[in-house]
Amino acid sequence: MFALSRITLKPITHKDCSALWGILSDPLVAQYNDYCVPITRNEVKQLIQDDITGMYEGRSLRFALYLINTSTLIGCIGLYDIEQESAWLGFELSPEYWGNGFMSEALAFMLTNMKTVTGLLNNDNLNIMNLHAKVALENSQSQQLLRRFKFTHIESKHWMYTF
């Protein structure tokens, strides 16, 4: 668990299922995700199980974003397809919290503390040098977020950050 100024990042658990299902089911979020639409609670439950398994296997890591003052789950940020020197970034945020800097806070922490974050995976050989992201062409807010953090637009939906 990582306590930041306004949010806490906690590894995702099954108790997050209902809140995450609510976020992923929101049409404003679903339009940019590559999950099947509509997504069911059972599919979210399986997604969380896959994240938990992936964490133990050292290939993925998803954090739930909680507001510090209310303990409300407002989104997720994580790494997937983790390899020796690269990983993919994914994130979702409830539209109710868009434009308030919460994802910026989470992403800033991830980028400046990558060794600490990936240390949760118990793989001392990881040395993430490149972080990739796939963002829908229509998702201007997420593109703006990546630009702010010096991600480079590679092609189409593909963005990359080099440490």
N, C-alpha and C positions, 0 to 999 in steps of 0.2 A: 504494500500500500504506500502511495506517495501523496502527501498532503501539500497542495500548492496554495496559492493565495485565496482562491475562491472555490476551488474544486479539489476533490480527492480522486485519485486514480487507483482502482482496485481491480485485481484480476477478476474477470467475469465468472459468475457462479450461476447455478440453476435458480437461485432465488431472484435473479435479475430477469427471468424469462418474461413475466407479464409486462414489465416496464419496457423491455427491449422490443417485445412484440408490438406494443403500442407505438413505439417510435418507427420501427420498420414498416408497419402497416399504414402509417400516415402517407397519404398520396403525395405530399410535397417531398417526402424522403424517398418513397418507393420509385418515383419517376427517375431517380438518378442511380439507384442500386441495380446490381446485376442478380439480385435474388428473384425467385419466381414471385409473381404478383397474381393474386393476393397470397401473402405468406401466412401459413397457419401457426398456431401456438406450438404444435408438435414439430413443425419445421424449425422454429426458433429454438425449441428445446434441443433438437438434434444439432443445430448450429452451435449452441453453447457447449454441448457435449464434445463436438469436434474441436472447439477451441480449447477445452480443458485437456483433451487427449493430445492436441497439438502442442500445448505448453509442456506437458510431460515428455513429449518426444522431441522437443526443441525446434519445432518447425512453425509455430505460431504463438502469438501472445496478444490477447484482447483485454483491454482495460475498460471497465465501466467508469463513466464520469459521473461523480456525485457532487451535488452542491454541498459545500461544507455546512452552511447554516440550516439546511432542511433535510439533508440526506436523501434528496430526490435524484434518481437516475435521470440524467438529461441526454446521454449519448454514450458513444464508445469510440475508442481509438485503439489501433493495434497494428501488429506486424503479422504478415503471413508469407508463405513460401520462403521462409528464412533459409538462407544458404550461408556458406562460410563468410562471404564478403558482401552479400546483398540481401535485401528483403523488400517486400511490398508493404506499403502503408495503406490502411483503410480507416475510414472514420464516418460516423453518422452522428447527427445532432438533432434533437427535437426542434422543429420549427419555432416553437415557443421561445427558444433561446438563441435563435439566429441573430447575428449582428451585435452580440454582447461581448465578444472576445473570448468566450469560453474555449472554443476549439483552438484559437491562437495560443491561449495559455497552455493547453494540453500539448499541442504540437511543439511549442518552444521548449517545454520540459523534455519531451521525447528526443528532440534533436540535440539538446545540450547535455543530456544524460544517457545517451544510447548505451554506453558500456554498463551503466547501473541497471538500466531497463532490461537489457539482454542477459544480464547476470542472473535474473530470475529463472532462466532456462537451464542453468547448470551445465553450460557448454563453454568451457574456457577457450575453445578454439575459435569462437565467433569474433570477427572483427569487421563489422558492417562498414563498408566504405561507400556503398551506393544504396540509396533508398528510392524505390520506384513508387509511383502512384498512377492509378488509372482513374481519370475523371471524365465524366460525360461532357461532350462538347457544349451542351446547353447549360452546364452547371457553372455559371460565371462566378458565383460566390466561392466555391471550392477552388476554382482556378485562381481567383484573386488571393485566397489564403496561401496557396502554394507559391505564387509570385512573391508575396510579402516575405516568405522564408527562403527565397532564392532558389526555388526549384526551377529547373530548365524544362521548357516544353520541348520534348523530343519529336513526337509526331502524334497526330490524331488525338487520342485520349491519354497518351503516355507522357508522364512527367518524371524527372529524376533530380535527386539531391545528392551531391557528392560531399562527403565529409573531408 
